[in-house]
Amino acid sequence: MPISVEKLNAIRQAVNRKRLLGTARQLIDVPSPTCDAGAVADALAGLLSEEGFEVERPPAAWPTSPAVVARWDSGNPGRTLQFNGHLDTVHLPFESSAVEGNRLTGSGASDMKAGVAAMVEALCIVRDTAVLGGGGILLTAHDLHEAPWGDCRQLNQLIDDGYVGDGVLIPEYTHDVLPVIGRGNAHLKITISRPGQPVHEVFRPREEPNVLEVGARLAQRLLDWNVELEKNSHPLAGCESAFVGMLNCGEMYNQYPQTCELQGTLRWLPGHAWEEVRRDYQTLVAGVAAEAGVAIDAGFLLIRDAFELDQQSDLAVTFQNVYEDVTGEKLPIGAKPFVDDGSCFWQKKGIAAITHGPEAGGAHTTSEWVNIDDLVRVAVVYAATAVGFCE
C-alpha cells in the first residue's frame, strides 16, 4: 500500500545521522574476516540491546560467530519485512574507519557494515515514530558470506530454522538499478596430480603424465565449453560462462612439477539448476582425467545460485513506490552484477528479496568507502518500505 506524506515526513525527521554514522563506525572498527566475525556480531548485539531491542544469538551452524537477530512488532496483524546483512569482510589488511568529507571509509564500509548500520537506523526510526500500523520487522546479521572462505551455511541455517520474513531487503552496494535477475556463481578449484615427486626436467619420468600438459588441455576444454554456454543469454543478466582465471604449476622454470592447479568460475542463469551445472562440469573434468590417466580433483564451491525477482510482487511494487516518493524518480530495472544473499531466500523459500544499498565503492579492496548522505537515504527508504509493505 502507499505510504502517506505524513508518515514519510515523520520518518525523514526521525533519522539520526549522528547515530547512524556512529553505528557504522563502531562496526567497521571491529575486524571481522570471514569465519571470524564473532566480535563484530557481539558489538552489533550490544548496540541493539542498548537501543532496547531484544536480541537473539542463534548459532546457526557456526557457533564461532553466533548470528544476530532482533525484531520490532507493531502489535497489529500484518506482514514481516526482513532486513538482512552480513558482518564479515574479505581477508585483506584491516583499515579502521575514517570520515573524509561526505565519505565514510574503512574495512567493510561498502561491503557491507555501513549498510547494516542503515538497517539498524531504519529499525530505530520505525520504533521511534510508531508509524508502523501493522506487521513487524525482522533484522538478521551473520558471518560466512564472503567466498571462498565462507560457504553461506549460517544464513542457510537461519532460513531453515525459520528466521525469515515475507520479503527481504539487503543493503549491498547496488544503488542505481532495481536488480530483478542475477546469474548463479561457483568457484572452481581443480588440482591435477601425478604420483611422483617434483624433479629436474632432465630427470623427468617418461612414464608419468605431464600435469602442465593436462592442465593446458583442461583449460582449453573449459574455454570451448564457455563458447557453448555463451549461447544461453539474457538481455539483462548476460551470458552463462565458464571462466579460467588462474593456472599455476611448478616452482621454477626447469622443474617437472607434481601438481597443476586451475581456478575459475561458472555462472548460469535462472532455470538452469546448479546441480546440473556441477554435473556437467564434473563430467567434463572426468573425461580429461580418463584420457590423460591422471588424478584430477574437481573442486566446486557453490557461492550462490541464480536469482530472479518478480517485478509485480508486493515488495517490488512497494519498494519502487517508496523510492519514487523519497527521490522523485523510479529505479531503472537491471541485473544483479554479483551474487548475494537474495539468492538464498529466493531459492530456498521463494521469498522476494531486493538488493539495495548506499552509493559506495572499493569493495574487496583496502579502499572501501560509502556516501554518508546516501546512507541516510537508504535508512529512510528501508523504514518507509517497511511501513508500506507490512501494513
C-alpha positions in Angstrom: 0.0 0.0 0.0 1.2 3.6 -0.5 2.8 5.4 2.5 1.2 8.7 3.5 3.1 12.0 3.2 2.7 12.5 6.9 4.4 9.1 7.7 7.1 9.7 5.2 7.8 13.2 6.7 7.9 11.6 10.2 10.5 9.1 9.0 12.6 11.7 7.4 12.6 13.8 10.6 13.4 10.8 12.8 16.7 9.9 11.0 19.5 10.4 13.4 22.6 11.0 11.1 25.0 11.1 14.1 23.6 7.8 15.5 23.7 6.2 12.0 27.3 7.2 11.4 28.3 6.2 14.9 26.8 2.7 14.4 28.6 2.3 11.1 32.0 3.3 12.6 31.6 1.0 15.6 31.0 -1.9 13.3 33.8 -1.0 10.9 36.3 -0.6 13.7 36.0 -4.3 14.7 38.0 -6.5 12.4 35.8 -9.4 11.1 37.4 -11.6 8.4 35.0 -14.2 7.2 34.7 -17.2 9.6 35.8 -14.9 12.4 33.1 -12.3 12.7 32.1 -13.1 16.3 33.5 -9.9 17.8 31.6 -7.6 15.5 28.4 -9.7 15.9 28.8 -9.1 19.7 29.2 -5.4 19.0 26.1 -5.3 16.9 24.1 -7.3 19.5 25.3 -4.8 22.2 24.2 -1.8 20.1 20.8 -3.3 19.6 20.4 -4.2 23.2 21.4 -0.6 24.3 18.6 0.6 22.0 16.2 -1.5 23.9 15.7 -4.3 21.4 15.5 -7.9 22.4 18.3 -9.8 20.7 18.7 -13.5 19.9 22.0 -15.1 19.1 21.3 -18.4 17.3 24.5 -20.4 16.4 23.0 -21.2 13.0 25.6 -23.9 12.2 28.5 -21.6 13.1 28.9 -21.2 16.9 32.2 -19.4 16.5 30.2 -16.3 15.4 26.6 -16.6 16.5 24.2 -14.7 14.3 22.3 -11.6 15.5 18.5 -11.4 15.4 16.3 -8.6 16.5 12.6 -7.8 16.0 10.2 -4.9 16.2 6.5 -5.7 16.1 3.6 -3.2 15.7 1.3 -5.3 17.8 -1.2 -5.4 14.9 -1.7 -8.0 12.1 0.5 -7.6 9.0 3.5 -8.9 7.2 7.1 -9.1 8.3 9.8 -7.3 6.4 13.3 -8.7 6.9 16.4 -6.6 6.9 19.4 -9.0 6.3 23.1 -8.2 6.2 26.5 -9.9 6.6 29.1 -8.8 9.0 32.2 -10.5 7.7 34.7 -8.9 5.4 37.2 -10.2 2.8 40.7 -11.2 4.0 42.6 -8.1 3.3 44.7 -5.8 5.6 42.4 -4.1 8.1 41.6 -0.4 7.8 39.9 1.4 10.6 37.0 3.9 10.0 37.5 7.5 9.0 35.3 10.3 7.7 36.6 12.3 4.7 34.0 14.9 3.8 30.8 13.0 2.8 32.6 9.7 2.7 33.0 7.1 5.4 36.0 4.8 4.8 37.4 1.6 6.3 37.3 -2.2 6.0 33.7 -3.2 5.3 32.5 0.3 4.8 30.9 -0.5 1.4 30.7 -4.3 1.8 28.6 -4.0 4.0 28.9 -2.7 7.5 27.5 0.7 6.6 24.5 -1.0 5.0 24.0 -3.0 8.2 24.1 0.3 10.1 21.4 1.7 7.8 19.3 -1.4 8.7 19.7 -0.7 12.4 18.8 3.0 11.9 15.6 2.1 9.9 14.6 -0.2 12.8 15.1 2.6 15.3 13.2 5.0 13.1 10.2 2.7 12.9 10.3 2.2 16.7 10.7 5.9 17.5 8.0 7.2 15.2 5.3 4.5 15.7 4.5 4.8 12.0 4.1 1.0 11.6 0.4 0.3 11.7 0.7 -3.5 11.2 3.2 -6.3 11.0 6.8 -6.0 12.0 10.4 -6.0 11.1 13.0 -8.9 11.5 16.6 -7.9 11.4 19.2 -10.6 10.8 23.0 -10.3 10.5 25.5 -13.2 10.1 29.0 -14.4 9.2 30.2 -16.8 6.4 29.1 -14.6 3.4 32.4 -13.9 1.6 33.7 -16.7 -0.7 35.9 -18.6 -0.9 36.3 -18.6 2.9 32.6 -18.7 3.7 30.0 -21.1 2.3 26.8 -19.3 3.4 25.9 -22.1 5.8 25.0 -19.7 8.6 22.4 -17.8 6.5 21.1 -21.0 5.0 20.7 -22.4 8.5 18.9 -19.3 9.7 16.5 -19.6 6.8 15.9 -23.3 7.5 15.3 -22.5 11.2 12.5 -20.1 10.3 14.3 -16.7 10.6 12.6 -15.4 7.5 10.2 -12.6 6.7 7.6 -12.2 3.9 10.0 -10.1 2.0 13.7 -9.2 2.4 15.8 -6.1 1.9 19.6 -6.5 1.6 21.8 -3.3 1.8 24.6 -4.4 -0.5 26.1 -1.5 -2.5 23.8 -1.8 -5.6 22.0 1.6 -5.6 21.4 2.7 -9.2 19.1 -0.2 -10.5 16.4 -2.5 -9.2 18.1 -5.9 -9.8 15.5 -8.3 -11.0 17.8 -11.1 -12.2 21.2 -12.5 -11.5 23.4 -15.3 -12.5 24.5 -18.1 -10.2 28.2 -18.4 -9.4 30.5 -21.2 -8.4 34.2 -21.2 -7.7 36.2 -23.9 -9.4 39.5 -25.2 -8.0 40.9 -28.0 -10.0 44.0 -29.9 -8.9 45.8 -32.3 -11.3 48.5 -34.5 -9.7 50.9 -37.4 -10.6 52.3 -39.9 -8.1 56.0 -39.0 -8.3 58.0 -36.1 -6.7 58.9 -32.8 -8.4 62.3 -33.3 -10.2 64.6 -31.5 -12.6 63.2 -31.7 -16.0 66.1 -33.7 -17.4 65.3 -36.5 -14.9 61.5 -36.5 -15.5 60.0 -39.9 -15.5 58.7 -40.6 -19.1 56.0 -43.0 -17.9 54.3 -40.4 -15.7 51.9 -37.8 -17.2 52.9 -34.1 -17.6 50.4 -32.3 -15.3 51.1 -29.0 -17.1 50.1 -30.5 -20.4 46.9 -31.9 -18.9 46.2 -28.6 -17.2 46.5 -26.8 -20.6 44.2 -29.4 -22.2 41.6 -29.0 -19.4 41.8 -25.2 -19.6 41.1 -25.4 -23.4 38.1 -27.7 -22.8 36.7 -25.3 -20.3 37.2 -22.4 -22.8 35.5 -24.5 -25.5 32.6 -25.1 -23.1 32.4 -21.4 -22.5 31.7 -20.9 -26.2 28.7 -23.2 -25.9 27.5 -21.7 -22.6 27.5 -18.2 -24.1 24.7 -19.2 -26.4 22.5 -19.1 -23.3 21.9 -15.4 -22.5 19.5 -13.0 -21.0 19.2 -9.3 -22.2 19.8 -8.0 -18.7 21.9 -10.7 -16.9 24.2 -11.6 -19.8 25.6 -15.0 -20.7 26.3 -18.2 -18.9 30.0 -18.8 -18.7 33.0 -21.0 -17.8 36.0 -18.9 -16.9 39.6 -19.8 -16.1 41.5 -17.1 -14.3 44.5 -18.9 -12.9 46.7 -21.8 -14.0 49.6 -22.5 -11.6 52.2 -25.2 -12.0 55.7 -25.8 -10.7 58.1 -23.9 -8.5 60.7 -22.9 -11.1 61.2 -22.9 -14.9 63.1 -26.2 -15.2 61.2 -28.3 -12.7 59.0 -31.2 -13.8 56.0 -30.5 -11.5 54.0 -32.8 -9.4 50.7 -30.8 -9.4 49.0 -28.3 -11.6 46.1 -26.1 -10.3 43.4 -24.2 -12.2 40.9 -21.8 -10.7 38.0 -20.1 -12.3 34.2 -19.7 -12.2 31.0 -21.0 -13.6 28.0 -18.7 -14.0 24.5 -19.7 -15.0 21.0 -18.2 -15.5 17.8 -18.9 -13.6 16.1 -22.0 -14.9 19.5 -23.9 -15.0 19.8 -25.8 -11.8 23.2 -25.6 -10.1 23.2 -29.3 -9.6 23.0 -29.8 -13.3 25.8 -27.2 -13.8 28.0 -29.1 -11.3 27.3 -32.5 -13.0 28.2 -31.2 -16.5 31.4 -29.7 -15.1 32.5 -32.8 -13.3 31.7 -34.9 -16.4 34.0 -32.7 -18.5 36.8 -32.9 -16.0 36.4 -36.7 -15.6 36.7 -37.1 -19.4 40.1 -35.3 -19.4 41.3 -37.3 -16.4 40.4 -40.6 -18.2 42.1 -39.6 -21.4 45.3 -38.5 -19.6 45.5 -41.1 -17.0 45.9 -38.7 -14.1 44.1 -37.9 -10.9 42.0 -34.7 -11.0 40.2 -33.2 -8.0 37.4 -31.1 -9.4 36.5 -28.7 -6.6 33.2 -26.9 -7.0 32.2 -24.3 -4.3 28.7 -23.1 -4.8 28.8 -19.4 -3.9 25.1 -18.6 -4.7 22.5 -19.9 -7.0 20.8 -17.8 -9.7 18.2 -15.3 -8.7 15.0 -13.7 -10.1 12.6 -11.1 -8.7 9.0 -10.8 -9.8 8.6 -7.1 -10.6 4.9 -7.3 -9.8 5.5 -8.7 -6.3 4.1 -6.7 -3.5 7.6 -6.0 -2.2 8.9 -4.8 -5.6 5.9 -2.5 -6.2 6.0 -1.1 -2.7 9.8 -0.5 -2.9 9.6 1.3 -6.2 6.7 3.5 -5.0 8.7 4.4 -1.8 11.9 5.0 -3.8 10.0 7.4 -6.0 8.4 9.2 -3.1 11.8 9.6 -1.5 13.9 10.5 -4.5 11.4 11.8 -7.1 12.1 9.0 -9.6 11.8 5.3 -10.0 14.8 3.0 -10.2 15.6 1.6 -13.7 15.3 -2.2 -14.0 18.6 -4.0 -14.2 20.6 -7.1 -13.3 22.5 -8.0 -10.2 26.2 -7.8 -11.2 27.3 -10.1 -8.3 25.8 -12.9 -6.3 24.5 -12.1 -2.8 22.2 -13.4 -0.1 19.0 -12.7 -2.0 19.6 -15.9 -4.0 19.3 -17.9 -0.8 15.9 -16.5 0.2 14.6 -16.9 -3.4 15.9 -20.4 -4.0 15.1 -21.9 -0.5 11.8 -20.3 0.2 10.6 -18.4 -2.8 10.8 -15.1 -0.9 11.2 -11.9 -2.8 14.5 -10.2 -2.0 15.6 -6.8 -3.1 19.3 -5.8 -3.1 19.6 -2.0 -2.5 22.2 -0.1 -0.5 24.0 3.2 -0.5 26.3 4.6 -3.2 29.7 3.1 -2.3 32.9 1.8 -3.8 36.1 -0.1 -3.3 34.5 -3.4 -2.3 37.0 -6.2 -1.9 39.9 -3.7 -1.7 41.6 -1.8 1.1 40.0 1.4 -0.1 36.3 0.9 0.7 34.0 3.9 1.0 30.4 4.8 1.3 28.5 8.1 0.7 27.1 9.2 4.1 24.3 11.3 2.6 23.1 8.3 0.6 23.4 6.1 3.7 20.8 8.3 5.3 18.6 8.0 2.3 18.8 4.2 2.5 17.7 4.3 6.1 14.6 6.3 5.1 13.8 4.0 2.2 14.1 0.9 4.4 11.9 2.4 7.1 9.3 3.6 4.6 9.2 0.3 2.7 8.5 -1.5 5.9 5.5 0.7 6.6 4.1 0.2 3.1 4.9 -3.5 2.8 4.0 -4.7 6.3 0.6 -2.9 6.5 
